[in-house]
Each structure stands twice: as structure tokens, then as C-alpha cells.
Amino acid sequence: MKEIVAVDIGGTHARFAIAEIKDGHVFSLGEATTLKCAEHASLALAWEAFGRSLGRPVPREAGIAVACPITGDILKMTNNPWIIQPAQLGSRLKLDDFALVNDFGAIGHAVAQVGPEYMNHLCGPDVDLPAKGTITILGPGTGLGVATLLRGENGYHVIETEGGHVDFSPLDAIEDHILRALRDRFRRVSVERIVSGPGLTNLYEVIAELQDRPITIKDNRTLWTTAMEGTDTLAAAALERFFLSLGAVAGDLALAHGAHGVVVAGGLGQRLAHILPHSGFSERFIAKGRFESMMSDMPVKIITHPQPGLYGAAAAYASKDARKVIS
């Protein structure tokens, strides 16, 4: 058994926890400590603050998830004052070894390792995700994260992608109008312009225009709350259109990946877990013409682990540690 630090760094908060790993898997994940990034001038200073709260020596190995692409010598995140230099992380944080992954790559590792008790049934057959083959993972949030999990006899591999930036494809007359309206705003309309947190506002505004109704909700957070409560018909219509598009995109990605299962993740995925099974998601997911039978036989889940980013960061290191031992 080995103790490591799991870290999940977002635009606003950085979360830390002690994880135990064994035989390439996460054995346990301790209680999370959440720090505001704006209150700490660097990751190293936040790390020291976590160490003080821990009250004992900090483990010298870590799995670190960062909300930006892991490319180049310097990592910069939106709405986060920190600059992270991967080559200097070991010396700055006094680490002997670490794994550094994109935040949605960490979600892929979490999907690979959490137990079935953290996978809520969404549609398709109510069975466990396949032990072998490809699993598509998508997560609506600030944008649309997409990853692929490939499981085989000798373990698994997570492939981070930019699938949230594929083109939006309308499937009915209303979506034809949505595409035309959003093209005037953005020139190119990717799926995350619709299937994301801000995407609900785009849908709401275009549907209001289509219905010749005034826009009465200006704040995205308020819009989501109102839409989920169903107290405003325009907001509710935008949310149902969101569900339809999410189902269509999930099905398209599954076809493109050759998937045998699909997982919906992200903060919005968890918030919508009680609504999605009763929406138009399933109908659109399955509606793939000659492949409808195959799509209807594919299990679709929602990951419900309370800290999938932290768990996934720990799992990414555990996986790396197992490969290091084998080699």
C-alpha cells in the first residue's frame, strides 16, 4: 500500500486529498481539502497550505489533474492566476514522482477504476460497462469534455480528445434555426456551443427569438435553476433541447469511437442525473438509422462519484506506478 497526494486544479478551486493506491488501483480516497486558487499566489503555496492542514509530512508522490491541455513548457488556465511548469513541479512541490493529466483525462481514469456503485443507469441495458473494448466519456460543464477509455486484457488506456469541438449537426427544423442563429454569433458552431453550461443560454435566447418572446433570465446560473425547476416554459424548452442534443452528440461520439458503452460525466452530468433518464436523451442517442439496434444495446451510465477529478488524478498515478513496476 502506498500513500500519495491527489490534486484536482480548476479555474476557481484546487482540491487536495490523500489517496492510498495498491496494485495499480485506488484503494481509498481521503476527505478533500478545497482551497480557493485566488487566495494563494501559486500551486506551491497552496500545496504548503494543504500540508499545514494535514498536520503531518506530505507524501512525496502525487497524481495531479489540471483544467487545461497538458502541452508545452508552461500551463496556463482560464480564470486561474497560477502558472504551472511541468518540468519544475517535482522540485517545487518536493516530489519524487508524479503523474500530470488533463482534468478530463482524470475523469477517464476515474471511470476505469471506480466501482459499479458509482455508475447510475441512464439508458440501454442495465448492465455493467464492458470489461473490454472502448468506452466513450463526455462531460458537459464550462465546455464539453470528451475522452475515450480503451480496456483490454493487459489494463486500460485513456485517450484525451477535443471531441467537444466537432461541428453541431441539426436534426430538425428548430435546430436548423438554432444553427443559423448561432452561426451569426460564432461563425463556426461546435457542439459545445449547445451541449455545455453556457450552451443552455444560447438555446434559451434563440428559442425566445424563435417564439417572439422576451428574454427575462439574464444569468446562466439562474437559468439552469429555473430550467430544472420547470417554472419557466422557455427555460424548460431550452433544457429539453439541451437533453436532445446531448443524446445526439453522445451517440455520434460512440459511433465515431467504436464504443461498447458510454459514460456521462462532469458537474452538469451529476446535477442532471435525476432528470436525464426521463428526457429525450435516450431517443436521440439511439436514433442512428441503420445502427439503431446496436445503439439500443449499448449501456449508458452517469458517473456519480462525489470527487471524480481527485479519484481520477490518484488513479492516473496508480496506473503509472503499476507500469513503472512492470517495466
For each residue, the residues with C-beta under 8 A, 3 or more apart:
1: 20 21 22 27
2: 20 21 22 61 321
3: 18 19 20 59
4: 18 19 20 21 59 61 62 63 314 317 318
5: 16 17 18 19 50 58 59 61 62 63
6: 16 17 18 19 29 62 63 310 311 313 314 317
7: 14 15 16 62 63 64 65 310 313
8: 14 15 65 103 106 307 309 310 312 313
9: 14 15 37 43 64 65 66 67 77 80 82 84 103
10: 13 14 15 37 67 77 80 103 309
11: 37 67 77 78 79 80 142
12: 36 37 38 79 80
13: 10 34 35 36 37
14: 7 8 9 10 34 35 37 40 43 46
15: 7 8 9 10 32 33 34 35 307 309 310
16: 5 6 7 32 33 35 46 47 50 310
17: 5 6 29 30 31 32 33 307 310 314
18: 3 4 5 6 30 54 59
19: 3 4 5 6 26 27 28 29 30 63 310 311 314
20: 1 2 3 4 26 27 28 29
21: 1 2 4 24 25 26 27 314 317 318 321
22: 1 2 25 27 318
23: 322
24: 21 155 318 319 321 322 323
25: 21 22 113 315 318
26: 19 20 21 29 113 311 314 315 318
27: 1 19 20 21 22
28: 19 20
29: 6 17 19 20 26 307 310 311 314
30: 17 18 19
31: 17
32: 15 16 17 307 310
33: 15 16 17 50 53 54
34: 13 14 15
35: 13 14 15 16 39 40 46 49 50
36: 12 13 39 40
37: 9 10 11 12 13 14 40 46 80 81 82
38: 12 81
39: 35 36
40: 14 35 36 37 43 45 46 49
41: 45 81
42: 45 46 82 83
43: 9 14 40 46 47 82 84 92 93
44: 47 48 92 93
45: 40 41 42 48 49
46: 14 16 35 37 40 42 43 49 50
47: 16 43 44 50 51 58 93
48: 44 45 51 52
49: 35 40 45 46 52 53
50: 5 16 33 35 46 47 53 54 58
51: 47 48 54 57 58
52: 48 49 55
53: 33 49 50
54: 18 33 50 51 58
55: 52
56:
57: 51
58: 5 47 50 51 54 94
59: 3 4 5 18 62
60: 94 95 96 97
61: 2 4 5 95 96 97 98 317 321
62: 4 5 6 7 59 93 95 98 99 313 317
63: 4 5 6 7 19 98 99 101 106 312 313 314 315 316 317 318
64: 7 9 89 98 99 100 101 313
65: 7 8 9 101 102 103 105 106 309 310 312 313 316
66: 9 70 75 77 84 100 101 102 103
67: 9 10 11 77 78 80 102 103
68: 75 76 77 78 102 103
69: 75 102
70: 66 75 86 100 101 102 105
71:
72: 75
73: 85 86 87
74: 83 84 85
75: 66 68 69 70 72 83 84 85 86
76: 68 83
77: 9 10 11 66 67 68 80 82 84
78: 11 67 68
79: 11 12
80: 9 10 11 12 37 67 77
81: 37 38 41
82: 9 37 42 43 77
83: 42 74 75 76
84: 9 43 66 74 75 77 89
85: 73 74 75 88 89 92
86: 70 73 75 89 100
87: 73
88: 85 91 92
89: 64 84 85 86 92 93 95 98 100
90: 93 94 95 96 97 98
91: 88 94
92: 43 44 85 88 89
93: 43 44 47 62 89 90 98
94: 58 60 90 91
95: 60 61 62 89 90 98
96: 60 61 90
97: 60 61 90 321
98: 61 62 63 64 89 90 93 95 317
99: 62 63 64 313 316 317 319 320
100: 64 66 70 86 89
101: 63 64 65 66 70 105 106 109 158 160 312 313 316
102: 65 66 67 68 69 70 105 106 160
103: 8 9 10 65 66 67 68 106 107 145 309
104: 107 108 137 139 145 146 147 160 265
105: 65 70 101 102 108 109 147 158 160 312 316
106: 8 63 65 101 102 103 109 110 308 309 312 313 315 316
107: 103 104 110 111 137 139 145 147 265 266 303 308 309 312
108: 104 105 111 112 137 147 148 149 158 159 160 312
109: 101 105 106 112 113 158 311 312 313 315 316 319
110: 106 107 113 114 265 303 305 308 309 311 312 315
111: 107 108 114 129 135 137 149 263 265 303 308 312
112: 108 109 149 151 156 158 315 319
113: 25 26 109 110 311 312 315 318
114: 110 111 118 119 303 305 308 311
115: 118
116: 119 128 129
117:
118: 114 115 303 304 305
119: 114 116 128 129 263 301 302 303 304
120: 273 301 302 303 304
121: 126 277 299 300 301
122: 264 276 277 281 282 300 301 302
123: 277 281 282 285 286 300
124: 282 295 296 297 298 299 300
125: 297 298 299
126: 121 299
127: 299
128: 116 119 131 299
129: 111 116 119 135 261 263 299 301
130: 133 135 151 260 261 299
131: 128 151
132: 151 152 153 260
133: 130 150 151 259 260 261
134: 148 149 150 151 257 258 259 260
135: 111 129 130 148 149 150 151 259 260 261 262 263
136: 146 148 250 253 254 257 259 261 262 263
137: 104 107 108 111 145 146 147 148 149 262 263 265
138: 144 145 146 147 163 164 249 250 253 262 263 264 265 266
139: 104 107 144 145 146 264 265 266 267 268 269
140: 144 192 195 196 197 199 246 264 266 268 269
141: 144 145 196 197 266 267 268
142: 11 196 197 198
143: 164 192 196
144: 138 139 140 141 163 164 191 192 195 196 249
145: 103 104 107 137 138 139 141 164 265 266
146: 104 136 137 138 139 161 162 163 164 253
147: 104 105 107 108 137 138 158 159 160 161
148: 108 134 135 136 137 158 159 161 257 259
149: 108 111 112 134 135 137 156 157 158 159 263
150: 133 134 135 156 157 158 159
151: 112 130 131 132 133 134 135 155 156
152: 132 155 156 157
153: 132
154:
155: 24 151 152 319 322
156: 112 149 150 151 152 319
157: 149 150 152
158: 101 105 108 109 112 147 148 149 150 316
159: 108 147 148 149 150
160: 101 102 104 105 108 147
161: 146 147 148
162: 146 165
163: 138 144 146 166 253 256
164: 138 143 144 145 146 190 191 192 195 196
165: 162 190 191 192
166: 163 190 191 252
167: 188 189 190 191
168: 179 182 189 190 191 193 194 245
169: 248 252
170: 175 176 178 179
171: 175 244 248 284 287
172: 175 176
173: 176 177
174: 177 178 207 210 241
175: 170 171 172 178 179 241 245
176: 170 172 173 179 180
177: 173 174 180 181 206 210
178: 170 174 175 181 182 194 202 203 206 207 241
179: 168 170 175 176 182 183 189
180: 176 177 183 184
181: 177 178 184 185 206 209
182: 168 178 179 185 186 189 193 194 202 206
183: 179 180 186 187 188 189
184: 180 181
185: 181 182 202
186: 182 183 189 193
187: 183
188: 167 183
189: 167 168 179 182 183 186 193 194
190: 164 165 166 167 168 193
191: 144 164 165 166 167 168 194 195 245 249
192: 140 143 144 164 165 195 196 199
193: 168 182 186 189 190 196 199 202
194: 168 178 182 189 191 199 202 203 242 245
195: 140 144 164 191 192 199 242 245 246 249
196: 140 141 142 143 144 164 192 193 199 268
197: 140 141 142 200 220 224 268
198: 142 201 202 220
199: 140 192 193 194 195 196 202 203 242 245
200: 197 203 204 220 223 224 227 238 239 242
201: 198 204 205 220 223
202: 178 182 185 193 194 198 199 205 206
203: 178 194 199 200 206 207 238 241 242
204: 200 201 207 208 215 217 223 227 234 235 238
205: 201 202 208 209 215
206: 177 178 181 182 202 203 209 210
207: 174 178 203 204 210 211 234 237 238 241
208: 204 205 211 213 214 215 234
209: 181 205 206 212
210: 174 177 206 207
211: 207 208 234
212: 209
213: 208 234
214: 208
215: 204 205 208 218
216: 232 234
217: 204 222 223 226 232 235
218: 215 222
219: 222 223
220: 197 198 200 201 223 224
221: 224 225
222: 217 218 219 225 226
223: 200 201 204 217 219 220 226 227 235 238
224: 197 200 220 221 227 228 271
225: 221 222 228 229
226: 217 222 223 229 231 232 235
227: 200 204 223 224 230 232 235 236 238 239
228: 224 225 239 271 272 275
229: 225 226
230: 227 236
231: 226 235
232: 216 217 226 227 235 236
233: 236 237
234: 204 207 208 211 213 216 237 238
235: 204 217 223 226 227 231 232 238 239
236: 227 230 232 233 239 240
237: 207 233 234 240 241
238: 200 203 204 207 223 227 234 235 241 242
239: 200 227 228 235 236 242 243
240: 236 237 243 244 279 280
241: 174 175 178 203 207 237 238 244 245
242: 194 195 199 200 203 238 239 245 246
243: 239 240 246 247 272 275 276 279 280 281 284
244: 171 240 241 247 248 279 280 281 283 284
245: 168 175 191 194 195 199 241 242 248 249 284
246: 140 195 242 243 249 250 264 276 281 284
247: 243 244 250 251 279 280 281 282 283 284 285
248: 169 171 244 245 251 252 284 285 287
249: 138 144 191 195 245 246 252 253
250: 136 138 246 247 253 254 262 264 281 285 300
251: 247 248 254 255 284 285 286 287 288 295
252: 166 169 248 249 255 256
253: 136 138 146 163 249 250 256 257 259 262
254: 136 250 251 257 259 262 285 295 298
255: 251 252 258 259 288 291 295
256: 163 252 253
257: 134 136 148 253 254
258: 134 255
259: 133 134 135 136 148 253 254 255 262 298
260: 130 132 133 134 135 298
261: 129 130 133 135 136 298 299 300 301
262: 135 136 137 138 250 253 254 259 285 298 299 300 301
263: 111 119 129 135 136 137 138 149 300 301 302 303
264: 122 138 139 140 246 250 269 276 300 301 302 303
265: 104 107 110 111 137 138 139 145 269 302 303 308
266: 107 138 139 140 141 145 269 270
267: 139 141 270 271
268: 139 140 141 196 197 271 272
269: 139 140 264 265 266 272 273 276 302 303
270: 266 267 273 302 303 304
271: 224 228 267 268
272: 228 243 268 269 275 276 302
273: 120 269 270 276 302 304
274: 277
275: 228 243 272 278 279
276: 122 243 246 264 269 272 273 279 281 302
277: 121 122 123 274 281 282
278: 275
279: 240 243 244 247 275 276 282
280: 240 243 244 247 283 284
281: 122 123 243 244 246 247 250 276 277 284 285
282: 122 123 124 247 277 279 285 286 300
283: 244 247 280 286 287
284: 171 243 244 245 246 247 248 251 280 281 287
285: 123 247 248 250 251 254 262 281 282 295 300
286: 123 251 282 283 292 295 296
287: 171 248 251 283 284 292 295
288: 251 255 291 292 294 295
289: 292
290:
291: 255 288 294 295
292: 286 287 288 289 295 296
293: 296 297
294: 288 291 297 298
295: 124 251 254 255 285 286 287 288 291 292 298
296: 124 286 292 293
297: 124 125 293 294
298: 124 125 254 259 260 261 262 294 295
299: 121 124 125 126 127 128 129 130 261 262
300: 121 122 123 124 250 261 262 263 264 282 285
301: 119 120 121 122 129 261 262 263 264
302: 119 120 122 263 264 265 269 270 272 273 276
303: 107 110 111 114 118 119 120 263 264 265 269 270 308
304: 118 119 120 270 273
305: 110 114 118 308 311
306:
307: 8 15 17 29 32 310 311
308: 106 107 110 111 114 265 303 305 311 312
309: 8 10 15 65 103 106 107 110 312 313
310: 6 7 8 15 16 17 19 29 32 65 307 313 314
311: 6 19 26 29 109 110 113 114 305 307 308 314 315
312: 8 63 65 101 105 106 107 108 109 110 111 113 308 309 315 316
313: 6 7 8 62 63 64 65 99 101 106 109 309 310 316 317
314: 4 6 17 19 21 26 29 63 310 311 317 318
315: 25 26 63 106 109 110 112 113 311 312 318 319
316: 63 65 99 101 105 106 109 158 312 313 319 320
317: 4 6 21 61 62 63 98 99 313 314 320 321
318: 4 21 22 24 25 26 63 113 314 315 321 322
319: 24 99 109 112 155 156 315 316 322 323
320: 99 316 317 323 324
321: 2 21 24 61 97 317 318 324 325
322: 23 24 155 318 319 325 326
323: 24 319 320 326 327
324: 320 321 327
325: 321 322
326: 322 323
327: 323 324
